[in-house]
Amino acid sequence: MFASCTDQFSAVQQMNKFDDIPVGIAEDLHLIYSDSARKEAELIAPVNIDFTNQKFPYSEFPEG
């Protein structure tokens, strides 16, 4: 006679799904990108929502 637990791996995967949850949210963001001590770009935004934990990483700026 054999006995075992049922395979619940798919249920565990569903519990660990955080597709809609951002990594972080920043307010009053002021980002300066530089290369070789020279400022290349500057980004100012009231709100940044960071979804870099996704298969296709991206950031949202809902307030511009």
C-alpha positions in Angstrom: 0.0 0.0 0.0 1.3 3.4 -1.0 0.2 6.8 0.4 1.3 10.3 -0.3 0.2 13.9 -0.2 -1.5 15.4 -3.2 0.5 17.7 -5.4 -0.3 21.3 -4.3 2.5 23.0 -6.2 0.1 24.9 -8.5 -1.9 26.2 -5.5 1.3 27.4 -3.8 2.3 29.1 -7.0 -1.0 31.0 -7.1 -0.5 32.1 -3.5 2.9 33.6 -4.3 1.7 35.5 -7.4 2.3 39.2 -6.9 1.6 40.4 -10.5 -0.3 43.5 -9.5 1.8 44.5 -6.5 4.6 47.1 -7.1 8.1 46.7 -5.7 7.8 50.3 -4.4 6.1 53.6 -4.5 8.0 56.9 -4.4 6.6 60.4 -3.8 8.3 63.6 -4.9 10.8 61.8 -7.1 13.8 63.7 -8.3 16.2 61.5 -10.3 19.4 62.7 -11.9 21.1 60.3 -14.4 24.8 61.0 -15.0 27.5 59.4 -17.0 31.2 60.2 -16.4 30.3 62.9 -13.9 28.2 64.7 -16.5 24.4 65.1 -16.1 22.6 63.3 -19.0 19.0 63.4 -17.8 16.8 64.6 -15.0 13.4 63.2 -14.0 11.0 64.9 -11.7 7.7 63.3 -10.8 5.1 63.6 -8.0 4.5 59.8 -7.8 6.4 56.8 -9.2 5.1 53.3 -9.0 7.9 50.7 -9.6 6.9 47.4 -11.2 10.5 46.1 -11.9 9.5 42.7 -10.4 7.6 41.8 -13.5 8.7 39.7 -16.5 8.6 43.0 -18.5 9.9 45.6 -15.9 8.3 49.1 -16.0 7.6 52.2 -14.0 4.3 54.2 -13.9 4.0 57.9 -13.4 0.3 58.3 -12.8 0.4 62.0 -12.0 2.8 63.0 -14.8 
